Amino acid sequence: MKHLLVIGYLWPEPKSSAAGSRMMQLLELFLDKNWKITYASAAKNSQYAVTLENLGVEKVSIQPNDESVNTWLAQLDPDAVLFDRFMMEEQYGWRVAENCPNALRILDTEDLHFFRKARSLALKAKRDLSKADLFSDEAKREIASILRCDLSLIISEAEMDLLLKTFKIDENLLFYLPFLLEEIPLEQQENLPEFSQRKDFLFIGNFLHEPNWDAVRFLKESVWPKIRKDLPGVKLHIYGAYAKKKVKQLHNEPEGFLVHGRADDALEVMQSARLLLAPLRFGAGLKGKFVEAMTVGTPSITTMIGAEGIGGSLPWSGEIANTADELAQAAIQLYTREKRWLTARKNGFAIIKNRFQKNEFEPIFMQQVEHLLKRLPAHRERNFMGSLLQHHTLQSTKYMARWIEEKNKK
């Protein structure tokens, strides 16, 4: 039985974020192939985290900057190590390289953090994205992490394109792996609430994620007043984990702008709404809220950035617009026109079927993992830049960690 070690940024919360759902998909993938899994994290325990032990996954709490992790890694001796976001590779990568030199090192980027931050910077400056925004210190850190790893999982075709064409990353170091879903059976589609059984708009998103907070403010200030003027009896329900005081203060019943906080069951609230309204103005990766909405037959209104990487060449499950006026008009039309709504819903089912089929991506990914496990020395020889970064960049990380270890002993 092969052994996978996952070093997690957080304990997985599939009901709180798309990142949590993504991690669960990866764990299930390896479990289905009879891999033993150890999930380790330095994060605090969360009441919303999945109970890993119930899945047969060993849960281990580790400490940052603690030399005991070295001994533990050497004893564990996994076949592969999956880093959950580049920050975990930065922190623990040198320990894995020293103590588990023969382990395949995989980076799950979740999304390209530097891409999201570059877009945020351009939005705040009220200008188009530039190469200078992309070539940031954050990009240098994240791409260095990609180069140090044997394989990096990229969730969006737009990000694959950026890494290959703009940053000239060797395609052998990257693997396109989107969300891994099952096709929605026709019977399940037909049992979902219909147009007349649904009402109101919905926004949902984890508020620790800055693009979600920006989108809700944009809705409140610029988009919702225009929709409410034409649809005075309709409400917008705002759901999301970790909603802070600034989010809750936007709640306004006379305006039909209702902030509820965390949803106990995201899919349930999604399928009761007629439309998902989420005008994301920056971000990266795939936005899970739209894919989840498609699985329960809920069309959506979003921006080009919100829809990025999801539909490919297929028609969107709803409407795409970018200005406040365009978003409001698109929302009003889709909310009031049943035939248009039904077409958008069918488009969503088609996207799930043709773009995210688990059975299509899983075999190819696991074949690549097995291939690299058998040919790891040759694969690493081809990646000289990665070896160079492993040697030099992580020396500074290693000795900084050891300095902190010594300081903590005093």
C-alpha positions in Angstrom: 0.0 0.0 0.0 1.4 3.4 -1.1 1.4 6.2 1.5 0.5 9.8 0.8 1.3 12.6 3.3 -0.8 15.8 2.9 0.6 18.9 4.6 -2.5 21.1 5.0 -2.8 24.8 5.3 -6.1 24.2 7.2 -8.1 21.2 8.2 -10.5 20.6 5.3 -13.9 22.4 5.6 -15.8 21.3 2.5 -18.9 23.1 3.6 -17.0 26.4 4.1 -15.1 26.8 0.9 -14.3 25.5 -2.5 -10.8 24.9 -1.3 -12.1 22.5 1.3 -14.2 20.7 -1.3 -11.2 20.4 -3.6 -9.1 18.9 -0.9 -11.8 16.3 -0.1 -11.9 15.4 -3.8 -8.1 14.7 -3.8 -8.3 12.7 -0.6 -11.1 10.6 -2.0 -9.2 10.1 -5.2 -6.2 8.6 -3.4 -8.3 6.6 -1.0 -10.2 5.0 -4.0 -6.8 3.8 -5.3 -6.1 2.2 -1.9 -3.4 4.7 -0.8 -2.8 5.1 2.9 -3.2 8.8 3.8 -1.8 10.9 6.7 -3.1 14.5 6.9 -0.9 16.8 8.9 -1.4 20.5 9.7 -0.3 23.1 12.2 -3.7 24.8 11.9 -6.1 25.1 14.9 -8.8 22.5 15.0 -12.2 23.7 13.6 -15.7 22.6 14.5 -16.5 22.8 10.8 -13.7 20.6 9.7 -14.5 17.1 8.3 -13.7 14.2 10.7 -10.8 12.7 8.7 -10.6 9.6 10.9 -14.1 8.5 9.7 -12.6 8.4 6.2 -9.7 6.2 7.3 -7.3 9.2 7.1 -4.7 9.5 9.9 -4.8 13.0 11.4 -1.6 14.5 12.9 -1.0 17.9 14.4 2.4 19.3 13.7 4.3 22.4 14.8 6.0 24.9 12.5 9.7 25.4 13.1 10.1 22.3 15.2 12.9 19.9 14.6 10.7 17.0 15.8 9.0 17.2 12.5 12.2 16.0 10.8 12.3 12.8 12.8 8.6 12.2 12.3 9.0 12.7 8.5 11.9 10.2 8.3 9.9 7.6 10.2 6.8 8.1 8.1 8.7 7.8 4.9 5.8 8.5 2.5 5.8 7.7 -1.2 4.4 11.1 -2.0 3.8 14.4 -0.2 1.0 16.8 -1.2 1.5 20.4 -0.2 -1.8 22.3 0.3 -0.8 25.7 -1.3 2.6 27.0 -1.9 3.0 28.4 1.6 3.1 24.9 3.0 5.8 23.9 0.5 7.8 27.0 1.6 7.6 26.1 5.2 8.0 22.3 5.1 9.5 21.6 1.7 13.1 21.6 2.9 12.3 19.2 5.7 10.5 16.8 3.2 13.5 17.1 0.8 16.0 16.2 3.5 14.1 13.5 5.3 12.0 12.0 2.5 14.3 12.5 -0.5 12.6 9.8 -2.6 9.0 11.0 -2.0 7.2 12.5 -4.9 6.5 16.2 -4.1 3.2 17.4 -5.4 1.9 21.0 -5.0 -1.9 21.7 -5.1 -1.9 25.4 -5.9 -5.7 25.7 -5.2 -5.5 28.9 -7.3 -2.5 31.0 -8.3 -2.3 33.4 -5.3 -0.1 35.9 -7.2 -2.6 36.1 -10.1 -5.5 36.9 -7.7 -3.4 39.5 -5.9 -2.3 41.1 -9.2 -5.9 41.5 -10.3 -6.8 42.9 -6.9 -4.0 45.5 -7.3 -5.2 46.5 -10.8 -8.8 46.8 -9.6 -7.9 49.1 -6.7 -5.8 51.2 -9.0 -8.8 51.3 -11.5 -6.7 50.1 -14.5 -6.1 47.0 -16.6 -3.9 44.2 -15.4 -0.2 44.7 -16.5 2.8 42.4 -16.7 4.3 44.5 -13.9 1.4 43.4 -11.6 2.1 39.8 -12.5 5.9 39.9 -12.0 5.6 40.5 -8.3 7.4 39.2 -5.2 4.4 36.9 -4.6 4.8 35.5 -8.1 8.5 34.8 -7.5 7.7 32.9 -4.3 4.8 30.9 -5.8 6.6 30.0 -9.1 9.7 29.1 -7.1 7.6 26.6 -5.2 6.2 25.2 -8.4 9.7 24.7 -9.8 10.9 23.0 -6.6 8.1 20.5 -6.7 7.9 17.5 -9.0 4.3 18.2 -10.1 1.9 21.0 -9.5 -1.8 20.7 -9.8 -3.4 23.6 -11.7 -7.2 23.9 -11.4 -7.8 26.4 -14.3 -6.9 26.4 -18.0 -6.4 30.1 -17.7 -3.7 29.6 -15.1 -2.1 26.8 -17.2 -2.0 29.2 -20.1 -0.4 31.9 -17.9 2.3 29.6 -16.5 3.2 28.1 -19.9 3.1 31.2 -22.1 4.0 34.1 -19.8 6.3 32.4 -17.3 7.6 29.6 -19.6 7.2 26.8 -17.0 8.0 23.3 -18.3 4.8 21.6 -19.0 6.1 18.4 -17.5 5.9 20.1 -14.1 2.2 21.0 -14.4 -1.0 19.0 -14.5 -4.4 20.4 -15.2 -6.8 18.9 -12.7 -10.1 20.8 -12.3 -13.0 19.9 -9.9 -13.7 16.2 -10.0 -17.5 15.6 -10.2 -20.0 12.9 -11.1 -22.5 13.4 -14.0 -25.9 14.5 -12.7 -28.4 11.7 -13.5 -31.5 12.8 -15.5 -33.8 11.8 -12.8 -32.0 14.0 -10.3 -32.1 16.9 -12.7 -35.9 16.5 -13.1 -36.5 16.4 -9.3 -34.8 19.7 -8.7 -37.1 22.7 -8.0 -38.4 24.4 -11.1 -38.5 28.1 -12.0 -41.9 28.8 -10.3 -40.8 27.0 -7.2 -37.9 29.3 -6.6 -37.6 32.9 -5.6 -35.0 35.6 -4.8 -31.3 36.0 -5.5 -28.4 34.3 -3.6 -24.8 35.2 -3.0 -22.6 32.7 -1.2 -18.9 32.6 -0.4 -16.3 32.3 2.4 -15.6 35.8 3.7 -12.0 35.0 4.6 -11.6 35.1 0.8 -11.2 38.8 -0.2 -12.9 38.6 -3.7 -16.1 37.5 -1.9 -16.1 40.6 0.4 -15.4 42.9 -2.6 -18.3 41.3 -4.6 -20.8 41.8 -1.7 -19.8 45.5 -1.3 -20.1 45.9 -5.1 -23.6 44.4 -4.9 -24.7 46.5 -2.0 -23.4 49.8 -3.5 -23.8 49.5 -7.2 -25.7 46.5 -8.5 -28.5 45.6 -6.1 -30.2 49.0 -5.9 -30.7 48.8 -9.7 -32.2 45.4 -9.5 -34.4 46.2 -6.5 -35.8 49.3 -8.4 -37.2 47.0 -11.1 -38.0 44.0 -8.8 -39.2 45.7 -5.6 -40.4 42.6 -3.9 -37.3 40.4 -4.5 -34.6 39.8 -2.0 -30.9 39.1 -2.1 -29.7 36.5 0.5 -26.1 36.7 1.5 -24.5 33.5 2.9 -21.0 32.7 3.8 -18.7 31.3 6.4 -16.6 33.6 8.6 -18.8 36.7 8.1 -17.3 39.4 10.2 -19.0 42.5 11.7 -18.4 44.6 8.5 -20.3 42.0 6.5 -23.2 41.7 9.0 -23.5 45.5 9.1 -24.7 45.5 5.4 -27.9 43.7 6.4 -30.9 45.9 5.5 -34.4 44.4 5.5 -36.2 47.4 3.8 -33.7 47.1 0.9 -34.1 43.3 0.7 -30.4 42.9 1.4 -30.3 40.0 3.9 -27.0 38.8 5.5 -27.4 35.3 7.0 -23.9 34.2 7.7 -22.9 30.5 7.4 -25.3 28.2 5.5 -25.8 24.8 7.2 -26.4 23.3 3.8 -25.0 25.3 0.9 -26.7 23.2 -1.8 -30.1 23.5 -0.1 -30.1 27.3 0.0 -28.7 27.3 -3.6 -31.5 25.2 -5.0 -34.2 27.3 -3.3 -32.9 30.5 -5.0 -33.8 31.3 -8.6 -30.5 32.9 -9.4 -26.9 33.0 -8.0 -25.7 36.6 -8.2 -21.9 36.8 -7.7 -20.1 39.6 -9.6 -16.5 38.7 -8.7 -14.2 41.5 -9.8 -10.9 39.7 -9.2 -9.7 36.2 -8.3 -8.1 33.2 -9.8 -8.6 29.4 -10.1 -12.1 28.1 -10.4 -14.9 29.6 -8.4 -16.7 26.6 -6.7 -19.9 28.5 -6.0 -20.8 28.5 -9.7 -20.1 24.9 -10.3 -22.0 23.9 -7.2 -25.0 26.1 -8.4 -24.9 24.2 -11.7 -25.2 20.8 -9.9 -28.5 21.9 -8.3 -29.8 23.6 -11.5 -29.4 27.2 -10.3 -28.3 29.6 -13.1 -25.9 32.5 -12.2 -25.0 36.0 -13.1 -21.3 36.8 -12.9 -18.4 38.5 -14.5 -15.8 37.2 -17.0 -13.4 36.6 -14.0 -16.1 34.7 -12.1 -16.8 32.5 -15.1 -13.2 32.0 -16.1 -12.0 28.5 -16.7 -15.4 26.9 -16.0 -17.4 26.6 -19.2 -14.6 26.5 -21.8 -16.3 26.9 -25.2 -19.7 25.9 -23.9 -22.4 28.5 -23.3 -22.6 29.9 -19.7 -25.2 28.7 -17.3 -26.7 32.2 -17.0 -25.3 35.6 -18.0 -21.9 37.2 -18.0 -21.5 41.0 -17.6 -18.9 43.3 -16.1 -20.4 46.7 -15.3 -23.1 47.4 -12.7 -25.7 48.4 -15.3 -25.0 45.3 -17.4 -25.1 43.0 -14.4 -28.4 44.4 -13.2 -30.1 44.2 -16.6 -28.9 40.7 -17.1 -30.1 39.7 -13.7 -33.5 41.2 -14.2 -34.0 39.6 -17.5 -32.9 36.1 -16.4 -35.0 36.3 -13.2 -38.2 37.1 -15.1 -37.9 35.0 -18.3 -38.6 31.3 -17.6 -37.6 30.1 -21.1 -34.2 31.8 -20.8 -33.8 30.5 -17.3 -34.4 26.9 -18.4 -31.8 27.2 -21.2 -29.3 28.5 -18.7 -30.0 25.6 -16.4 -29.5 23.0 -19.2 -26.2 24.8 -20.0 -25.0 24.2 -16.4 -25.8 20.5 -16.6 -23.8 20.3 -19.9 -20.8 22.0 -18.3 -20.8 19.5 -15.4 -21.0 16.6 -17.8 -18.4 17.8 -20.3 -15.9 19.7 -18.2 -15.6 18.1 -14.8 -16.0 14.4 -15.1 -14.2 12.6 -12.4 -13.9 9.4 -14.5 -12.1 11.4 -17.2 -9.4 13.1 -15.1 -8.7 10.6 -12.3 -7.1 7.8 -14.4 -4.8 10.2 -16.3 -3.7 11.9 -13.0 -3.0 8.6 -11.2 -1.1 7.3 -14.3 1.1 10.4 -14.1 1.7 9.9 -10.4 2.7 6.3 -11.0 4.9 7.3 -13.9 6.8 9.9 -11.9 7.2 7.5 -8.9 9.0 5.1 -11.2 11.1 7.7 -13.0 11.7 10.3 -10.3 15.5 10.7 -10.6 15.3 11.2 -14.4 12.4 13.6 -13.9 14.3 15.7 -11.5 17.4 15.8 -13.7 15.3 17.5 -16.3 14.3 20.2 -13.8 17.7 21.9 -13.2 16.1 25.2 -12.1 14.1 23.4 -9.5 17.2 21.7 -8.2 19.0 25.0 -8.1 16.1 26.6 -6.1 16.0 23.6 -3.8 19.7 24.1 -3.1 19.8 27.8 -2.6 16.4 29.2 -1.8 15.6 26.6 0.8 19.0 27.0 2.6 17.8 30.4 3.8 14.4 28.9 4.8 16.1 26.0 6.5 18.5 28.1 8.6 15.8 30.7 9.5 13.6 27.8 10.8 16.5 26.4 12.8 17.2 29.9 14.2 13.6 30.1 15.3 13.8 26.6 16.8 16.8 27.6 18.9 15.2 30.8 19.9 12.1 28.9 21.1 14.2 26.7 23.3 15.4 29.7 25.4 
